[in-house]
């Protein structure tokens, strides 16, 4: 009972401070269990003698007022005049707004809603004498970014409903992950202990921002933003040089079950206040870093199957969505039907976003908490499942063979097929590797033969002009043939060396994989 009482006192103090910071005169109304209550927070009521926050309840119940039928507003006005008779300063506060105006607000935004939702408790804050003219517009635009689960409450600002689906309409390839974080023990992906809890992580690309990896941490069932990092790459143990993990990459952590320890003001994370908080902090950021790395590597590889200009292509694909994202982000949610907003943009915990299946996380052993634990996986083994509520997507491009063309120009052997899997050890795979390697060198030999034919043709063209130069031409042709023979021998040596190195590399990979499995 004491903790519940403290909660209500704490929330009231925050409400009072918020109203005082935003306006010089505020009215608070509530309708619960058929009773209508009213409170006033006014600058004019605060005296040197002390703070005064008067509150009242109407003499008539909600049911009695609604029984007035066509005279509901006059009935509410009579109740307000009764409150005015209590004190002249209270009467002055109500007169600043007007009895009839205040009665209309109570009817339109409190009692009228109660007719369709008789079992609901209603809470209304009416701010007047605002300290900033643009306050309501700022409030409507910023609330969706600071609360991600507030759609469970039907919220109105200036009489207009709006949805808190900020990130839904903002991020490209909006994807959902769920990991299990251990609060006390080192990371272990193979087992869950009693100290583990589920943590939802959402990742996407912001084409409007287009900066480094930004991290947003939300906590509790309201989904309130408690921490924001503009560039979290170093904190997450990721490469923080160049354009890696950029392209407006945005990571959203949803601590819906309230497992993160917070400061008394609920404005920051306080791992130091928790028993075993150092391990909790270490595991928390290790998992977020693992998810971020997995997501970025998947899309940077997906956008360029040939491995050419991966980051440039990814950047261009994300920027292409900027006009549509900007148009949707600037669209005021109050201009749309509230029920439509609720249907199309549900809270993050209920939305059907893209996700991955068969993600087999692996952990690199780490004996210290000073450095984040490396958690990794083979993203090519995972299955990508498109979500119906992920609005903006990056189309997977077809292969362009640009990498093959560039290797031809550079005179390098061409790559054949994808990189062989690390854990392949059967004899059939070895045979396939050898045949692929031989085809690669066959292509190199055919290139040499083509060069030989071109050079011989040039020599023959030179010797057709004069028979007196035949001897010199023969010498040139003989020299050319020697050079080509040396080139063939060099190619054969290179082929043998490459095969040997490949076998040695495959043996090392098998040993590494066996060690990881152990």
N, C-alpha and C positions, 0 to 999 in steps of 0.2 A: 504493500500500500504506500509505503514511504517513497519507493522509486517511482511509482505512477504519479504521486503528488508532485515530486520533484520535476518529472517530465512536463507536467502541465504548467508549473511555475516557470520553468525554463523557456517553454514555447511562448508563454505570454510575454515574458521579458523581451524575447526576440521580436514578437509582434509589435510591442510598444516601441522598441527602438527603431524598427523598420518604418512604422507610421510616422514617427517624429522626424526621421531623416528625410522622408519623401514629401510631407505636407505639414501645414500648421493646424489643420483640423481634419480629423478622421472619425468616422462612425463605424462601429462594428455591430453587426446583427447576427443572431443565430436563431434557428428554429429547431427545437429538439423536444421530443416527447410532448408535442402539442403546445409548448410554451415558447413565446417570443421574447427574447432578451436583447438588450441594447446597451452598448458602452460607448463612451466618448473619450477620445485622446486629443486634447486641444492645448495649444501653446498658451492661450489666454487663461486657462484654468490653473496653470502652474504659478505658484506664489513663493515668496521667500519663506513663508511659514512651513511649506512642505508641498509634496507632489499630490495631485488629486486626479484620480482616474475613475470617475463615477460610472456606475452601471445600474441598470434597472430591468424590470420585467413588466410587460404589459399586464394590466388588470384582467383584460379579456384574453381568453385562450385563442389559439389559432382556429379552432373549430367554431368558436362563437363569432369571430371576425368574418370567417368565410360564410357563415350563415346569413350575413347581411346582404348577400347576393349583389344586386346592382348598386349597393351603397358601401362597397368594401373600402374604397379609398377614403371616403369621409369617416368611416369607422376607425381606420388606422390613424387619421388625422386627429380624432378625438383622443386617442391613446397618447399621441405625441404631445398634445396640449396638457394632458394630465402630468406628463413628465416635466413640461416647462414650468409648471407651478411649484416644483420642488425647490428650485433656486433660480435666481435671476441670471446668473452667469450661464447656467445650462440653457435657459430660455434664449439668451443671446446667441449661443452656438447654433441652436436649431433655427433661429430666425436668419442667421447668415446664409443658410441654404434655402429655407422656406419650408413651412410645414407641409404644404401640398406637394412640393417637389420631393421631399423626403418620403412622404406617404406613397407617392407613385413609385419610387425606387424600391420600397419594401414590397409593394405588390408585384411589380414586374420581375424583380430578380430574386425574390424570396418566396412569397406565398404562391405565386402563379406556378412556379416550378414544383412546389409541394403538391399541387393538385394531381400531377402525373406521377409523382414519386413520393407517395404518402409514407413510405417506410424509410426514406432517406433523411439524414441530418444535413442541414444547409447552413453554410457559413458565408457571410458577406462582409467585405470590407469596402467602405465607400470613402475615397480620398477627395478632399476638396482643399482649396487654397494651396495648390501644388507649388513646390519650390522651383520646378523646372517645367517649362511648357511641353517639352518633348518627352516627358517622363513615360506616359502610357505607351507611346510608340516604341520607346527603348525597352520597356518592360515586355511588351509582346514579342519583340524580336530576339531578346536575349534569354527569356525563360526556356524556350525549346532547346537551347544549347547547354543550359545549366542543369536541366532535369530531363532524364531520358525515360522515366517510368511514370510521369505525372499524368499520363493519359487515363489512368485508372480513376482520376477525379475529373469531372466535367468542369473545366476551368474557363472563365470568361474574363476578358479585360476590356473595359469600356463598353460592356454589353455585347461584345463580339466573341464568340467561341473560337478557339484555335487549338491546333494539335501540336504536340511536342515532337513531331517526327522530323527533327532537324537533320540528323545524319542520314536518314533514309533517302532524302532528296539531295544529298550533297556528295556522297562518295561513289566512285566508280569501282566496280567489282567488290561490292560490299559483301564480306564473307564472315561467317561465324565459326569460332573454334570453342571447344570446351576442354579444359585440362583439369587435373587434380593436383592441388598444391598442398604440400605437407607443412604444417606449422612448426614442427619440432624436430623432424629427422631429415637427413640428407635425401636428395632427390632419388627416387627409385620408381621407374616406370612400370615395373612388373608387379608391384603390390601396393595396395591402399591400406593405410593404417587408420586408427581411430582419429588421428589428428589431421587427416586429409579433408579437404573440402573442395567442391566443384567451383571453378572460376570460368566465367564466360569472357572471351576475348573477341572483339570485332575488329576487322582490318579492312581498309580500302584506300583508294587514292583520291585526293582532293584536287580536282583540276583548277579550282579557283586559287588555291594557296600555292601549290607547286613548290614547296620548300622541303626541308629535311624532315625526317621521321618525327612526327608530333605524337605525344602520349597524353591521353586523357583518362583519368581514373575517377570513376563514379562509385558511390557507395550507398548502401542501405536500399530499402524498398522504394524510396522516392527516386532513387537514381540521381542523387545530387553530385555535381562536380566538386571534388575535394582537392584535386591536384592536377596541374597541367605543366607539361614540359614542351618547350618549343623544338628542341632537338635532343631526343633521348637516345641517340645511337650509342654514345659512349657508356651511358648508364646501363644499357641492355647488352653490353659486350659485343656490339657490332662495329664494323668498319665505319669510321666517321670521317674519312677523307674522300675527296672526290664526290661523285654523284651517286655512290652506292646508298641504297635505302633512302632515296629522295623521291622525286616525282610526286610530291604532295602526299606521301604515304602517311596514313593516320591510323593509330592504334587506340582502340577504346576498350578499357577494362571495366567490366560490370561486376562489382562486388555486391550482388543483389542480397546475399544472405548476411551481410554485415560482418564478415570475418576479419576485416582489416581493423587494427587498433587505431583509433582517432584521438586527436588532442581534445581537451575539454571544450574548445570552441567549435569542434567538428569541422575545422577548416584545413586540416592537414593529417597526414599519416604519422603515427607515433609508434614505430616498432620497438623503440627503447622502453616503452611503458608496458610491454608484454613479456611474460616469462618465455624465454626461448625466442625472443623477437629477432635476434640476429640470423638464426636459421630460417625463420619465416621470411624475412626480407630477402635473403639470398635466394631461396627457392622461388619466391614471387617474381622477382625480376629475371631469374634464369628462364622461367617458363614463358614470360612475355617476350624475351629475346628470341627464344626458340621458335615461337609462333611467327614472329616478325620475319625472321630469316627464312623460314619455310615458305611463307606467302610471297616474299619478294623474289626468291630464287625460282619459284614455280612460274610466276608471270614473266620474269625476264627471260626464261628459257622458252616459255610458250609463245612469246611474241616473235621470236626469231629461231625457227627450227634449224636454220643453217649456221647459227652462232655468229652472225655478222651484225654489227651495230645494234646490239641488243638494247642498251639503255636509251639510245636515240629513238629507236622504233617504239619503245615503251612510252617514252615521254610524248612523242607525237600522237600515239593512240589515246593517251589520257587527255591531252590538251584538246583533242577533237571533240570531247564531250563538254567543254567549258560553256559554250553558248546555251546548251540545254540545261546544264546544271545551274547556271546563273539565272536563267528564266524561271526555273522551278523553285530555286531558293528565294528569289525575290517575290514570288507569288504569295501574297498575304493569305495565310490560312483562314482568316476570318471571311474571305470572299467565297469560301467553299462551304457546302453543307456540312454540319458537324458530324452527322452520322456517316457521311461519305468519307470524311477524314478518318474516323474511327475504323472504318472497314478497310480502307486502302493503306493506312499507315498505322498499324498496331504498334504497341510498345515493343521495344527490342526483344524482350524475353518471349514474345509470342509470334514474332515475325518469321516468315519462311525465307531465310537467306541462303545463299550458296554456301556449301560446306564440303569437307573432304571426308572420305571414308577410307578405312584400311590404312590409317596412319600409324606406322610402327615406330614409336619413339625409342631412341637409343641414348644411353647416358655414358659420357666419358668420365671415368673415375676422377674425383676431385677430393683431396684430403684437407683442403683449407677453404674457409669461407671468405677469404680475401678476394678471390677471383670467382666470377660466376661459373656455375657448372655448365659445361657444353652439352646441350640436348639437341640431337639431330635425327634426321631420318632421310631415307631415299624418297624424295618427293615424286619421282617418276613411278614409284610403285603404288602411290596413293590414287584413289579415284575421286575425281572432281565432280560434284553433283550441283547442278544449277538450281538456284532457289527462285521461286516465282516472284518474290518481293525484292530481288536484286534488280534495280531499275536499269542501271547503266553497266554495260558489259564491254569487254575488249575482245573483238573478234580474233580468232586464231588465224593468222595468215597462212597461205599455202607456201610450200617450199619454192624458193626462187633460184636455188643452186648458185647464189652469189659467192658462197664460200668456195665452191669448186672452181668458179671462174677466176677468182683472185689467186687461188693456188696454182692454176695453170699459168697465169701471167707471171707469177713469181718463180716459175720453174720447179715447183715443189710437187711431190707425189700427191695424188688426190686421195682424200679420205673416202672410205666406203662405209656407208651405213652408220648406225648409232654406236656410241661407246658401249663396249661389251660389259655385261653385268659383272660385278665384282665377285659374286659368289658362284660363278659358273665354273664347274670343274669336270664336267663329263667329257669323254673323248670326242663326242660328236661336236661339242662346242669348239674344241681345239681344232678339229678338222675344218670347221667353218671359218675359224680365224685364219688358218693357213691359206685356205682357198681365197679368202678376201684379200690377204696380204699379197698373194701371188698375182691376183688380178690387178692390184695396185701397181706392182712393178712391171707387169705386162703393159699397162698403160704407159708407164714411164719409158719402157723400151720402144714402144710404138712411136712415142714422141721423138726419141733419138733417131729412129729410122726415118721419120719424116724430115728431120733436120738434115740427115745424110743425103736424102734425095734432092733436097733444095740446093745444098751446096754443090753436089755433083752436077746438077743441071746448070748452075752458074759457071762452073769450070768449063763444061762442054761448050757453053755459049761463047766463052772467051777464046777457045781454041779453034772455033770455026772460021774466024776471020783470016787466019794466015797459017799456012802449013809450016812456015819457018819457026812458029812458036810452039809446035807440037811437043817438042822435047821438054820445054819449060812446063807446059800444061800437064804432061805425064808426071813430072816431078811433083807438081802441086797436087795432082790427084792421089799420088802415092802417099804424100804427106798427110793429106786429108783422111785417107783410109786408116793410117796409123793413129791419127788423133781419135777417130771414131772407135777404133778397136780399144784404145786406152779408156775411152769413155764407157764402153760396154763392160770392161773389166772393173772399172770403178763402181759402176751400177751394181754389178754382181756382188762386190765386196760390201757395198752399202746394204744390199738386200740381206746378205747373210748376217751382218751385224744387227740389223733391225729385228730379224727373227729371234736372234739370241737375246736381245734386250727385252723383247716382248715376252718371251717365255719366262725370263727372270722376273719381270714385273708381275706377271700373272701368278707366279709362285708366291711372291711377297704379298699380293692381294689376298690370296687364299689363306696364308698364315695370319694376316691381320684380321680377316673375317672370322677365322676360327678362334682367335684370341678374344675378339669382341663377344662372340657367342658364349665362350667360357665365362 
